[in-house]
Amino acid sequence: MANLNELVNTDKLKKQLEQFSDFSGFPASVHGADGEILVKADGNTFAEMLPAVFAKAGADNIIKGILRTKNGGIFAINSTEIDNFPKIFSAVYSESDIEPGRLKSAAAYVSTLTQGCLADNLVSAAHSDLYCDNVRMLRTFYATVEQSPISIAVTDRNGTIEYVNPFFKELTGFSREEIIGLGFNALKSGEHDREFYKDLWQTIRSGRVWTGKFINKKKDGSKYIEDAKIAPIIENGEIVRYIGIKTDITEQERLHELLEESNQALEATVRKRTEKLRTAYIRLKENRDLLKKTQKVARMGGWMRDMRTRRGYWTDEAFAIFGIERRPEAPTVKEILTATHPEDRDKVREWLEALFGYTPEREFSFRIIQPGGEERIITSIYSYDFDSNGKPYRINGIHHDQTEKIRTAERIEKHEKLLSSILLSANVGICVLDGDCRVEMVNPEFEKIFGRRTTGAGSLFTDAYPEILNSSDAEALCDALRSKTPTTRMEYRFTLPSGREKILTISVAVPKTDHDPVTLITASDITELSELHNKQIEQEAMLIQQSKMAALGEMIGVITHQWQQPLNAVGMFSQLIESEFKSSDLNAENLREYTAAIMSQLDFMSQTEKDFRNFFKPGRTDDRFEPVSALEEIIDLVSVHYANSRIEIRHQLTCAADTPVHGSRNEFKQVILNLLANAKDAITAHSGGASGGLIHVSCAETAQEVIIRIKDNGGGIPENVKDSIFKSYFTTKGNSGTGIGLYISKLITETHMHGSIYADNEDSGAVFTLRLKKASREV
């Protein structure tokens, strides 16, 4: 083995072994075929065990490269063979049983160091050191590339693969034998377009390094993402090859996407919680100015105390709550006790002592007195920060002024009691249903309507009150309850089990609340009121008929006057027939003329009688009519009669003849006749029967209404009775008046014709104005 010292720079090899041992932690050495030590690092005492281990181990075991010692250690052996030179072994040692592959890789590296220091027979001694360094460096580079945990590939200038390191197969699934001599088409996933690869080739062919990401396809078809750098290899100014260094970043990209998703989810959660909670702590993270405003509105002030130094910090609002002047450091315990209500100072002092000694309680309430003398109620809410040993070192909290909250709660309690009292004493039935239409509460009036106490709380409304379904309106009510549709007052008729009919006015409301939805049913028993209303309708009908009968005397006078002239004419023509018959002057032509004249007068009298009978016919026969023709009929009917009373009726009817209004034609005539009769009586009383009486009737229309005015010159309505003339049984005519004419006129106009009537004085008399809504023209 003397030749070893001639061909190997043992000093340099020893130095390299020591550097390797210091770096890796594995003691390294070089041995002969029988295990004798040739070179070892200083301090390597384990190498001396190897000769004995070699002696006991068989040749096969030594070649396999793993030898174990009695003390539990392990050697990794790697042989080095050079032509015309004895076999030597490189060894590394580990005291613990580590992964063999790792130890073998270390032994292989020591072999490269040894081989790098062996000179070739053809190399002169003068160049042996340089040769050793170059060989060692090349072997080191090769070992680095081969053992690299990243994918390295070398192609020719056309992109044909010439070399890939072992990690290439681990990354792509393609072995060296499968991929060398091919291009990278087998790895293309189709995710990149032609422009992508065009840019890549333009970059590297120009001599620059291309950096980017590939989404490629493994041998098994699965996709992966790699971060790549592709650089040209230039020799003598020309590109001869390309080298690609690629790192698998699939997991990084996946984690990045997950991180982005997590960030987005976190941001969404933070936004949502910020909107809901609006707490001072989150506001502080988002915006300090907003936190100050929030604290002021919420009457919350933040504070912090270091338990070790007892120094602390208070926010502006915390100072403002206590009425203490703002300053950088927190108030002292003495200042806090001074601001505390005298009756609470002892318990606050005890709380502060327990606070700095760590207390499991996290909330404390007490009273303070502000400088202005106002008493406030404060709740301090706090938590601890702990060090790595689990020991509390800082207290974080807020002072919350709950005075208004407590006072509001007291007011709410007061209002709830008041509401309960109102519900109990209300004369309207009230039933509250939950979101499923189940009974939550009913008041006594609701129970009174149904004649029993409610025992069905929690039951469906229709189960608790099944009789409510015994109605033709049941479906509409149930639809409103199911759909939570508010309804206005609706008249609801149903039959109780006793057979008695009940009439209610029912309203369904769905109040807007922050808690669970409810439906509010209000009900009023109008059974008796409805009966009274029906009686009132009957009475009104009777009054209307009485009013017609009251006008009968007026109309009889009109008819009498209307018939007087026709009767005189009939008598005259009868006498002419008799006279000419006796004198033999009556011929057939004269007889026909006299007979026709008599029949004409009789037709006029018959029509007058028919109009009279229709006018006083009970009931309402139509729901719309044209007021112009009705006015003309009334005026034609009474004009001659009124003229006998020295009263002239003038009319100006500018309404369209076919303009309809709501109501009954007969009832309208009755109203007009009442107003004309009152005007005639007023004129007669005012003038004493002298001439010059005048009644003016006009009819005009707007887009929506027909306006009728009846004006007289009868002196007007006394101011002291003007507000009473439309009341029932009120009259200014003494025993000659019934007091129902104007009352009935107002009732008909407002109730039956959807209009209005009012009276006023104008010039030298009264004027009555009717405003009637137009009805649609029937097609």
Order of alpha helices (4+ residues) and beta strands (2+ residues): alpha-alpha-beta-beta-alpha-alpha-beta-beta-beta-alpha-alpha-beta-beta-alpha-alpha-alpha-beta-beta-beta-alpha-alpha-alpha-beta-beta-alpha-alpha-alpha-beta-beta-beta-alpha-beta-beta-alpha-alpha-alpha-beta-beta-beta-alpha-alpha-alpha-beta-alpha-beta-beta-alpha-beta-beta-alpha-beta-beta
